[in-house]
């Protein structure tokens, strides 16, 4: 899905100075963060510190993404995307002018790297945070579209998931602008590429599957049957099977419904784990009771932590 011509036009080495034609701001390129169908994103340094700078040979693409970020900045509640800091053109000594915009640099590992380092028990919490963001995004009339781990950063210090690339964000009712096959319901034969809540909800289910199958896999035969089989093969995923199947089949009306049911499954999983631990400790006397009490406190703290993540932070 990349436009190699634009990627080549916007490829510059570290140390390159990008100067804005209109706002007269200067940014020094540190390194490339990523590239996509509509341009290249760099880590750069401006007068106030590090920023993410995106440039493209397609001015309409830049305008579209800037409009998305402006719309998100007006939304109350969870932060839907990086903050927009600057929009300008770069004239390269009489050569072609390159449009660019500058946004907040969100530091942290991508979703799969974070889960790999911290443990898969984090996956459910982060997916619930993501569904909360998607719910607000859908209410504003947008579909994220190209939802994949590479576009999701887990930021510090509050351990919050953040969406970092709005290049695929599409107005409801239109055709999805950008997608990645593994997370695309059209690829799996489970729906159209129309921008609507169920498209993002499908991709969210595939994100959860990707956590447990980080190398991903290709479609073979019936997409739904294959995905059901992969869920059943992974013991930890089976706990979430009812929620994942509903998401894959497009049975959720909105991201909030999936979020609530996923939270219920997480509560059930931890409650069942606690009961199992309590049975193992039976007969250990007072020491076992203390351990059981500690376990109850641990589960309670976990659920309280979920509440904080979802509603207060």
C-alpha positions as CSV (number, residue, x, y, z in Angstrom):
1,X,0.0,0.0,0.0
2,X,3.0,2.3,-0.1
3,X,3.6,5.0,-2.7
4,X,7.3,4.4,-3.4
5,X,7.7,7.6,-5.4
6,X,6.6,9.8,-2.5
7,X,8.6,7.7,0.0
8,X,11.7,8.3,-2.1
9,X,11.0,12.1,-2.5
10,X,10.6,12.4,1.3
11,X,13.7,10.4,2.3
12,X,16.3,12.5,4.1
13,X,19.3,11.6,6.3
14,X,19.7,12.5,10.0
15,X,20.9,16.1,10.5
16,X,18.7,17.5,7.6
17,X,17.3,20.9,8.6
18,X,13.6,21.3,7.7
19,X,12.6,25.0,7.6
20,X,9.0,26.2,7.5
21,X,8.3,28.7,4.7
22,X,5.4,30.4,6.5
23,X,5.9,30.0,10.2
24,X,9.7,30.1,10.1
25,X,10.1,27.1,12.5
26,X,13.1,24.9,12.1
27,X,13.4,21.2,12.7
28,X,16.4,18.9,12.6
29,X,15.7,15.3,11.5
30,X,17.0,12.8,14.0
31,X,15.8,9.5,12.4
32,X,12.9,8.0,10.5
33,X,10.1,6.6,12.6
34,X,8.1,5.0,9.8
35,X,6.7,5.3,6.3
36,X,3.3,4.6,4.8
37,X,1.1,5.0,1.8
38,X,1.0,8.8,2.2
39,X,4.4,9.9,3.4
40,X,7.3,9.5,5.9
41,X,7.4,10.3,9.6
42,X,10.6,11.4,11.3
43,X,11.7,12.0,14.9
44,X,12.9,15.6,14.8
45,X,14.1,18.3,17.2
46,X,12.5,21.7,17.3
47,X,13.0,24.7,19.6
48,X,10.9,23.1,22.3
49,X,12.2,19.5,22.1
50,X,11.5,16.4,20.2
51,X,8.5,16.2,17.8
52,X,7.2,13.8,15.2
53,X,7.3,15.4,11.7
54,X,5.4,13.9,8.8
55,X,6.0,15.0,5.2
56,X,4.4,13.9,1.9
57,X,4.4,14.7,-1.8
58,X,0.6,14.6,-1.6
59,X,-0.6,18.0,-0.2
60,X,-4.2,16.7,-0.1
61,X,-3.2,13.8,2.2
62,X,-1.4,16.2,4.5
63,X,-4.5,18.5,4.6
64,X,-6.8,15.6,5.3
65,X,-4.6,14.3,8.2
66,X,-4.3,17.8,9.7
67,X,-8.1,18.2,9.6
68,X,-8.4,14.9,11.5
69,X,-6.0,16.0,14.2
70,X,-7.8,19.3,14.5
71,X,-11.1,17.6,14.9
72,X,-9.7,15.2,17.6
73,X,-8.2,18.1,19.6
74,X,-11.7,19.4,20.2
75,X,-13.0,16.2,21.8
76,X,-13.6,16.0,25.5
77,X,-12.4,12.7,27.2
78,X,-9.7,10.3,26.1
79,X,-7.0,11.7,23.9
80,X,-7.8,10.4,20.4
81,X,-4.5,11.2,18.7
82,X,-1.2,13.1,19.0
83,X,-1.4,16.9,19.5
84,X,-1.0,19.0,16.3
85,X,1.9,21.5,16.7
86,X,2.6,23.0,13.3
87,X,1.7,22.9,9.6
88,X,3.9,24.4,6.9
89,X,5.7,23.9,3.6
90,X,9.4,23.3,3.1
91,X,11.1,24.9,0.2
92,X,14.4,23.0,-0.6
93,X,16.6,25.7,-2.3
94,X,14.4,26.2,-5.3
95,X,13.5,22.6,-5.6
96,X,10.0,21.2,-5.2
97,X,8.1,22.4,-2.1
98,X,7.2,19.6,0.4
99,X,4.2,20.0,2.7
100,X,4.6,18.8,6.3
101,X,3.0,18.9,9.7
102,X,4.5,18.5,13.1
103,X,2.8,16.7,16.0
104,X,3.5,15.5,19.5
105,X,6.2,12.8,19.8
106,X,4.7,10.0,21.9
107,X,7.5,8.0,23.4
108,X,7.1,4.3,24.2
109,X,7.1,0.8,22.8
110,X,4.6,-0.4,20.2
111,X,1.8,-2.6,21.5
112,X,3.4,-6.0,20.7
113,X,6.8,-5.0,22.1
114,X,5.2,-3.8,25.4
115,X,3.1,-7.0,25.8
116,X,6.2,-9.1,25.0
117,X,8.2,-7.4,27.7
118,X,5.5,-6.8,30.4
119,X,3.4,-9.9,29.9
120,X,0.2,-10.8,28.0
121,X,-2.0,-10.2,31.0
122,X,-1.7,-6.5,29.9
123,X,-3.3,-7.1,26.6
124,X,-6.9,-7.0,27.9
125,X,-6.4,-3.8,29.8
126,X,-4.8,-2.1,26.8
127,X,-7.5,-3.3,24.4
128,X,-10.2,-1.9,26.7
129,X,-8.4,1.4,26.6
130,X,-8.3,1.3,22.8
131,X,-12.0,0.5,22.6
132,X,-12.7,3.5,24.8
133,X,-10.8,5.7,22.3
134,X,-12.5,4.1,19.3
135,X,-16.0,4.7,20.9
136,X,-15.3,8.4,21.2
137,X,-13.7,8.5,17.7
138,X,-16.8,6.9,16.2
139,X,-19.1,9.4,17.9
140,X,-17.2,12.1,16.1
141,X,-17.9,10.4,12.8
142,X,-14.5,8.8,12.1
143,X,-13.2,5.3,11.6
144,X,-9.5,4.7,12.4
145,X,-9.2,2.3,9.5
146,X,-5.6,1.0,9.5
147,X,-5.6,-0.3,13.1
148,X,-2.5,-2.4,13.8
149,X,0.1,-2.8,16.5
150,X,2.6,-0.6,14.7
151,X,0.2,2.3,14.9
152,X,-0.3,1.9,18.7
153,X,2.2,3.2,21.3
154,X,2.0,2.4,25.0
155,X,3.1,5.7,26.6
156,X,4.7,6.4,29.9
157,X,4.3,7.0,32.8
158,X,0.6,6.1,33.0
159,X,0.8,3.0,30.7
160,X,-1.8,4.3,28.3
161,X,-2.3,3.2,24.7
162,X,-2.1,6.0,22.1
163,X,-2.9,6.0,18.4
164,X,0.0,7.6,16.5
165,X,-0.9,7.5,12.8
166,X,-4.1,9.0,11.5
167,X,-3.2,8.4,7.8
168,X,-5.9,5.7,7.5
169,X,-8.6,7.6,9.5
170,X,-11.7,7.8,7.3
171,X,-15.0,9.6,7.5
172,X,-17.9,7.2,8.3
173,X,-19.6,5.9,5.2
174,X,-16.7,6.2,2.9
175,X,-14.2,3.5,1.7
176,X,-11.3,2.8,4.1
177,X,-8.3,4.7,2.8
178,X,-5.5,2.5,4.2
179,X,-5.5,-1.0,5.6
180,X,-3.2,-3.9,6.5
181,X,-4.4,-7.3,5.3
182,X,-4.3,-9.3,8.6
183,X,-6.5,-6.7,10.3
184,X,-8.8,-6.1,7.4
185,X,-12.2,-7.9,7.4
186,X,-12.3,-7.8,3.6
187,X,-9.2,-9.9,3.4
188,X,-10.8,-12.5,5.7
189,X,-14.1,-12.4,3.7
190,X,-16.0,-11.1,6.7
191,X,-17.3,-7.8,5.5
192,X,-16.8,-4.8,3.3
193,X,-14.2,-2.0,3.5
194,X,-16.8,0.6,4.3
195,X,-15.8,3.0,7.1
196,X,-18.1,2.1,10.1
197,X,-17.7,1.1,13.7
198,X,-17.8,-2.6,13.0
199,X,-14.7,-2.3,10.7
200,X,-12.6,-1.0,13.7
201,X,-14.1,-3.5,16.0
202,X,-13.1,-6.4,13.7
203,X,-9.6,-5.0,13.6
204,X,-9.5,-4.8,17.4
205,X,-10.4,-8.5,17.7
206,X,-7.5,-9.2,15.3
207,X,-5.2,-7.1,17.5
208,X,-6.0,-9.4,20.4
209,X,-5.4,-12.5,18.3
210,X,-2.1,-10.9,17.0
211,X,-0.9,-10.6,20.7
212,X,-1.0,-14.4,21.0
213,X,0.2,-15.0,17.4
214,X,2.8,-12.3,16.9
215,X,4.1,-13.7,13.6
216,X,0.5,-13.6,12.2
217,X,-0.7,-16.1,9.6
218,X,-2.3,-16.0,6.2
219,X,-5.9,-16.9,5.2
220,X,-6.6,-20.5,4.2
221,X,-10.1,-21.4,3.2
222,X,-13.0,-20.0,5.3
223,X,-11.7,-17.0,7.1
224,X,-14.1,-17.2,10.0
225,X,-13.5,-21.0,10.5
226,X,-9.8,-20.5,10.5
227,X,-9.9,-17.6,13.0
228,X,-12.2,-19.7,15.3
229,X,-9.7,-22.5,15.2
230,X,-6.8,-20.3,16.0
231,X,-8.7,-18.9,19.0
232,X,-9.5,-22.4,20.3
233,X,-5.9,-23.5,20.0
234,X,-4.6,-20.8,22.4
235,X,-5.8,-21.5,26.0
236,X,-5.5,-17.9,27.1
237,X,-7.5,-16.7,24.1
238,X,-10.4,-19.1,24.8
239,X,-11.5,-17.0,27.8
240,X,-12.3,-14.2,25.4
241,X,-13.8,-16.4,22.6
242,X,-17.4,-15.2,22.9
243,X,-16.3,-11.5,22.7
244,X,-13.9,-12.1,19.8
245,X,-16.3,-14.2,17.7
246,X,-19.0,-11.5,18.1
247,X,-16.5,-8.8,17.0
248,X,-15.3,-10.9,14.0
249,X,-18.9,-11.5,12.9
250,X,-19.8,-7.8,13.2
251,X,-22.4,-8.3,15.9
252,X,-21.4,-5.3,18.1
253,X,-23.2,-2.1,17.4
254,X,-20.5,0.0,18.9
255,X,-17.1,-0.2,20.6
256,X,-18.6,0.5,24.0
257,X,-20.6,-2.8,23.9
258,X,-17.4,-4.8,23.2
259,X,-15.5,-2.9,25.9
260,X,-18.1,-3.7,28.5
261,X,-18.3,-7.4,27.6
262,X,-14.5,-7.7,27.5
263,X,-14.3,-6.1,30.9
264,X,-16.8,-8.7,32.1
265,X,-14.6,-11.6,30.7
266,X,-11.5,-10.1,32.4
267,X,-13.3,-10.0,35.7
268,X,-14.6,-13.6,35.2
269,X,-11.1,-14.8,34.3
270,X,-9.5,-13.3,37.4
271,X,-12.3,-14.5,39.7
272,X,-11.9,-18.0,38.4
273,X,-8.2,-17.8,38.8
274,X,-8.7,-16.7,42.4
275,X,-11.1,-19.6,43.2
276,X,-8.6,-22.1,41.8
277,X,-5.8,-20.6,44.0
278,X,-8.1,-20.7,47.1
279,X,-8.8,-24.5,46.5
280,X,-5.1,-25.2,46.3
281,X,-4.5,-23.5,49.6
282,X,-7.2,-25.3,51.5
283,X,-5.9,-27.2,54.6
284,X,-2.9,-24.9,55.1
285,X,-4.4,-23.3,58.2
286,X,-4.0,-19.7,59.1
287,X,-1.1,-19.3,56.6
288,X,-3.3,-20.4,53.8
289,X,-6.0,-18.0,54.9
290,X,-3.6,-15.1,54.8
291,X,-2.5,-16.1,51.3
292,X,-6.1,-16.3,50.2
293,X,-6.8,-12.9,51.6
294,X,-3.8,-11.5,49.8
295,X,-5.1,-13.0,46.6
296,X,-8.5,-11.4,47.1
297,X,-6.9,-8.1,47.6
298,X,-4.8,-8.6,44.5
299,X,-7.9,-9.2,42.3
300,X,-9.7,-6.3,43.9
301,X,-6.7,-4.0,43.2
302,X,-6.7,-5.3,39.6
303,X,-10.3,-4.4,39.0
304,X,-9.9,-1.1,40.7
305,X,-6.9,-0.4,38.5
306,X,-9.1,-1.1,35.4
307,X,-11.7,1.4,36.7
308,X,-8.9,4.0,37.0
309,X,-7.6,3.3,33.6
310,X,-11.1,3.5,32.0
311,X,-12.8,6.4,33.7
312,X,-10.4,8.6,35.7
313,X,-7.1,8.9,33.9
